[in-house]
Amino acid sequence: MKKPSRRKSAADRDTLRREYDFSGAVRGVTAARYAQGTNVVVIDPEVLDVFPDGPSVNEALRALAQVIRHRRRAGRRRQSA
């Protein structure tokens, strides 16, 4: 039986370019923020006049969420009656 070769494959070689300098880098500095996740939403151009920025979208979604929650509660009351 042959022993596996100890030569480095192309994937194992160091391919970092010389101009990249990570000497001042801090390991894991953004790990907590990355773990929280993110939601990116692309807004259609047709509604950009109504929702020009993130806060306007959030304001509209909060109002809509309140209506949806109210309807859900009302639907539960009707079902249990």
Order of alpha helices (4+ residues) and beta strands (2+ residues): alpha-alpha
